[in-house]
Every structure is written in structure tokens, then in C-alpha cells.
């Protein structure tokens, strides 16, 4: 009897110990489960942050690609414009050489001067080769000289050809003032006369323009006869076409 009581007590103790052990394990499992939930939530947050970062990176990449495409387009446009300018520079250089050859006699006698500076080719013709004093009608020898100029300019495309008339500062006389009230009118009328001859000789009027500066852009001293002679001139300027 006593043995059975001891055996029963032992069994109860064992059961109690197992019960305590089971509770401890369950508690541990609950703690581990809670920790895993926290970890999962953190992983989800980290995942969302990664997704947002990836989205922003893709958007930035798309923007960069768009900017790169625009930049490439701009570079292509600049390259095209550069090639056009190169063609015009070559064209001007060839025109300078041809003008030198065509106007060789006039250059030697100092009736004309030729210069090339800052993308502009300028042919300067003294008054005496083109006009009588106070007149706007081109002389016969002037027409012949302009014919040589037209042979060169007739091959020019997509460039401006500006014909500019200049005078000295001597005021228009009373008789002549009825036709040309000032040096403005005289210089402009002379430029227009030259333009008309160039057109008649085959230069495309689309590229031509005429202007008169009167005495206001001198290259010589108006206080001397030599300076005034330099100022009485006609300039034919070849330059890149204005947009």
C-alpha cells in the first residue's frame, strides 16, 4: 500500500515536471514567434524601401536617358551647323582666290582692295573706278569691273552680299542737292546702282542688299585730299547669311 502511494506521488511529480517543461517550451516558442513577426515586419519595410529606391532609380535613369537623347540631338544639330559653316568658309576662301585672279589688274593699280577678316570677304572699290564726282550712274569701266565681280559672286550660295556706299564729308552742292539732298542719298543711290548691275550680270538678288553710310564710316582723314579719296568708296561684302 505504501509502495503504491510512493509510486503515485512519483508519477505526479514527473507529470508536474513535464508540465512545467512544456509550459517553458511553449513560452519560448511564443517569444520566438513574436521575434519572427518583428523580423518579418522589418523585412517587409526594408523590401518596400528597396522597391521605392528601385522605382526612383528607374525614373532617374529614364530622365538621364531622355537628357542624353536631347544632348545627342543638340550635338547632331551643332555638327550639321558646323559642317555648313565649314562649307561657307571654304566657299569664301575660294571666292577670295577667284576674286584676286579676276581683279588682278585693278588690284595692281590700287583701284580696288581685297580683305578677308572675321568671316567676311570685303572688296573695296574707289569712287573713281565706278562714278564721276557727284554722280550715281556707274561708268563704263565700272560696269566692266563689276562684271568681273559678278562672275565670282554668281557662284555664291546662301551667303549675304552687302553693297555699301560711302562718301567723304564734303557737303552736297546746291545744284546737286536737288537730286541728292545729302551724302546719305548719294551713297545709297550709288549702292543701288551697283546692285542693279550685279543682278544684270547674274548675281542672285535673293542674296543682295544695298545700304548707304554717307560720310559716317570714314577709313581716312577727311581733312586731307588723300583721306577723302579713301572715304569715297564702294564696299562689296560677302558674309555668312543672317538667320
URPENOR-V312836 format. One record per backbone hydrogen bond with DSSP energy under -0.5 kcal/mol. CO is the residue of the C=O (numbers start at 1). NH is the residue of the N-H. Records with the same first field share a line. If there is no record, write none. Layout:
# URPENOR-V312836
CO = NH ; NH
This chain:
# URPENOR-V312836
1 = 5
2 = 6
3 = 7
4 = 8
5 = 9
6 = 10
7 = 11
8 = 12
9 = 13
10 = 14
11 = 15
12 = 16
13 = 17
14 = 18
15 = 19
16 = 20
17 = 21
18 = 22
19 = 23
20 = 24
21 = 25
22 = 26
23 = 27
24 = 28
25 = 29
26 = 30
27 = 31
28 = 32
29 = 33
30 = 34
31 = 35
32 = 36
33 = 37
34 = 38
35 = 39
36 = 40
37 = 41
38 = 42
39 = 43
40 = 44
41 = 45
42 = 46
43 = 47
44 = 48
45 = 49
46 = 50
47 = 51
48 = 52
49 = 53
50 = 54
51 = 55
52 = 56
53 = 57
54 = 58
55 = 59
56 = 60
57 = 61
58 = 62
59 = 63
60 = 64
61 = 65
62 = 66
63 = 67
64 = 68
65 = 69
66 = 70
67 = 71
68 = 72
69 = 73
70 = 74
71 = 75
72 = 76
73 = 77
74 = 78
75 = 79
76 = 80
77 = 81
78 = 82
79 = 83
80 = 84
81 = 85
82 = 86
83 = 87
84 = 88
85 = 89
86 = 90
87 = 91
88 = 92
89 = 93
90 = 94
91 = 95
92 = 96
93 = 97
94 = 98
95 = 99
96 = 100
97 = 101
98 = 102
99 = 103
101 = 104
103 = 107
104 = 108
105 = 109
106 = 111 ; 112
107 = 110
111 = 126
113 = 124
115 = 122
117 = 120
119 = 240
120 = 117 ; 122
121 = 123 ; 238
122 = 115 ; 124
123 = 125 ; 236
124 = 113
125 = 234
126 = 129 ; 130
127 = 130 ; 131
130 = 139
132 = 135
139 = 143
140 = 144
141 = 145
142 = 146
143 = 147
144 = 148
145 = 149
146 = 150
147 = 151
148 = 152
149 = 152 ; 153
150 = 154
152 = 155
153 = 156
158 = 241
160 = 162 ; 239
161 = 163 ; 209
162 = 164 ; 237
163 = 211
164 = 235
165 = 213
166 = 233
173 = 177
174 = 178
175 = 178
176 = 179 ; 180
182 = 186
183 = 187
184 = 188
185 = 189
186 = 190
187 = 191
188 = 192
189 = 193
190 = 194
191 = 195
192 = 196
193 = 197
194 = 198
195 = 199
196 = 200
197 = 201
198 = 203
199 = 202
204 = 207
205 = 208
207 = 161
209 = 163
211 = 165
213 = 216
214 = 167
220 = 222
221 = 224
224 = 228
225 = 229
226 = 230
227 = 231
228 = 232
231 = 233
232 = 127
233 = 166
234 = 125
235 = 164 ; 237
236 = 123
237 = 162 ; 239
238 = 121
239 = 160
